[in-house]
Amino acid sequence: MNRRSFLYSSGALGVARPGPAAPAKDGLTEKVAQAALAMQRHSWEQGILAQAFLDMGDRERVILMAKGAIVEKAADGRLAAIGGGATDPAMGGTAYWWAGELTGDPQMREAARGLLEFVLKKTPRAADGTCYHVFHSPEMWSDTWLSQHSYGWLRQTLPLQ
């Protein structure tokens, strides 16, 4: 089974959500969460899973996913920078930002701000400003658009200097 297919539907659900939903108390949902946590993840999957936990209202796991993403922070600001394309780490941006808000942890807040700065200022782009999905090729993927827009509402919340 392809991991991206397994978690695909969870990514778009909470893109525009300003906060967590009510926690899901469902046996099947918990089994899916446990299976997802047991898989090795790259940056895209880490972000999608963090966003799914945010959508489920599972604050504890959102915070844990953000901490895990910070462990794999790149010098350029990308979180969970484990393989994948240039914009893949942004898939968890909203969830990582909420983790910082929920905990008040300045390290988490700064990490989310660094990821936002990467997306807005450092991601490889076309002449019209569209982000490229990968670093060394002018490729635009559908999840490139999704990752950019998952952070859209944060542009006003976290003004960059």
Legacy VTK file of the C-alpha trace (Angstrom):
# vtk DataFile Version 3.0
C-alpha trace
ASCII
DATASET POLYDATA
POINTS 161 float
0.000 0.000 0.000
1.309 3.437 -0.931
1.699 5.675 2.140
0.607 8.764 0.250
-2.630 7.037 -0.790
-3.135 5.793 2.761
-3.060 9.288 4.249
-4.098 11.341 1.229
-7.601 12.341 2.281
-6.512 13.682 5.655
-4.342 16.465 4.195
-6.984 18.620 2.565
-9.497 18.412 5.398
-7.957 20.929 7.742
-6.137 23.268 5.420
-8.316 26.267 6.216
-9.399 25.242 9.699
-8.363 27.891 12.249
-8.287 25.448 15.148
-8.658 21.822 16.167
-11.930 19.947 15.840
-13.555 17.899 18.566
-11.472 14.794 19.389
-12.502 11.651 17.521
-13.293 8.701 19.796
-13.457 5.939 17.226
-11.778 2.521 17.352
-11.035 2.466 13.627
-9.608 5.992 13.728
-7.309 4.971 16.569
-6.140 1.903 14.641
-5.365 4.066 11.614
-3.495 6.544 13.829
-1.419 3.768 15.377
-0.622 2.281 11.961
0.422 5.705 10.640
2.648 6.306 13.651
4.306 2.924 13.131
5.389 3.783 9.572
8.646 5.422 8.613
7.801 8.897 7.363
9.363 11.551 5.152
8.529 15.241 5.496
5.278 15.058 3.500
3.847 12.180 5.523
4.981 13.738 8.808
3.085 16.910 7.955
-0.033 15.160 6.676
-0.185 13.026 9.814
0.327 16.064 12.066
-2.487 17.837 10.200
-4.751 14.780 10.553
-4.148 14.768 14.317
-4.944 18.481 14.410
-8.193 17.826 12.542
-9.031 15.039 14.998
-8.444 17.344 17.953
-5.624 15.116 19.217
-3.517 17.871 20.746
-1.050 15.526 22.428
-0.102 13.891 19.140
0.026 17.226 17.295
2.576 18.412 19.839
4.575 15.181 19.565
4.572 15.403 15.768
5.817 19.004 15.968
8.606 17.981 18.335
9.582 15.211 15.933
9.589 17.665 13.024
11.858 20.040 14.948
14.373 17.234 15.555
14.773 16.968 11.765
14.993 20.740 11.154
17.178 21.897 8.259
19.348 25.004 8.483
17.101 26.748 5.918
14.035 26.479 8.182
12.335 23.371 6.804
10.931 21.070 9.491
10.875 17.276 9.225
13.402 17.688 6.409
13.671 13.987 5.629
13.630 13.417 1.893
10.956 14.724 -0.417
10.568 17.956 -2.309
11.209 21.564 -1.399
7.612 22.204 -0.361
6.884 18.851 1.319
7.785 20.062 4.839
5.119 22.771 4.595
2.352 20.159 4.692
2.544 20.212 8.489
3.013 23.949 8.858
-0.406 24.708 10.295
-0.224 21.807 12.747
3.294 22.767 13.830
2.170 26.357 14.361
-0.790 25.206 16.470
1.542 23.026 18.551
3.497 26.159 19.409
0.305 28.000 20.291
-1.015 25.120 22.410
2.191 24.750 24.399
3.439 28.321 24.390
6.851 26.813 23.672
9.068 29.505 22.107
11.171 26.871 20.297
8.062 25.478 18.567
6.837 28.948 17.687
10.213 29.902 16.231
10.402 26.635 14.279
6.957 27.267 12.734
7.994 30.820 11.893
11.204 29.501 10.276
9.206 27.084 8.132
6.850 29.862 7.083
9.814 32.051 6.173
11.240 29.203 4.075
7.931 28.797 2.225
7.511 32.513 1.604
11.089 33.553 0.896
13.366 30.598 0.115
11.368 28.015 -1.829
12.492 27.668 -5.469
9.981 29.532 -7.678
8.867 30.194 -11.207
9.001 33.752 -12.578
5.340 34.251 -11.596
6.088 33.290 -7.975
4.638 29.771 -8.065
6.682 27.446 -5.862
8.476 24.536 -7.473
7.986 21.203 -5.803
11.609 20.102 -6.080
14.883 21.958 -5.639
16.614 21.394 -8.971
13.825 21.169 -11.517
10.929 23.438 -12.541
8.214 21.004 -11.410
4.897 22.090 -9.926
2.867 19.364 -8.227
-0.664 19.537 -6.837
0.599 19.136 -3.278
2.903 22.107 -3.869
-0.224 24.232 -4.162
-1.780 22.561 -1.120
1.304 23.110 1.027
1.459 26.793 0.058
-2.203 27.346 0.874
-2.114 25.374 4.110
0.012 28.236 5.404
-1.944 31.016 3.701
-3.901 32.221 6.719
-0.702 32.321 8.790
0.745 35.051 6.581
-1.346 37.583 8.495
-0.942 35.831 11.848
2.862 35.658 11.670
4.105 38.740 9.851
7.703 38.296 8.763
10.246 41.028 9.228
LINES 1 162
161 0 1 2 3 4 5 6 7 8 9 10 11 12 13 14 15 16 17 18 19 20 21 22 23 24 25 26 27 28 29 30 31 32 33 34 35 36 37 38 39 40 41 42 43 44 45 46 47 48 49 50 51 52 53 54 55 56 57 58 59 60 61 62 63 64 65 66 67 68 69 70 71 72 73 74 75 76 77 78 79 80 81 82 83 84 85 86 87 88 89 90 91 92 93 94 95 96 97 98 99 100 101 102 103 104 105 106 107 108 109 110 111 112 113 114 115 116 117 118 119 120 121 122 123 124 125 126 127 128 129 130 131 132 133 134 135 136 137 138 139 140 141 142 143 144 145 146 147 148 149 150 151 152 153 154 155 156 157 158 159 160
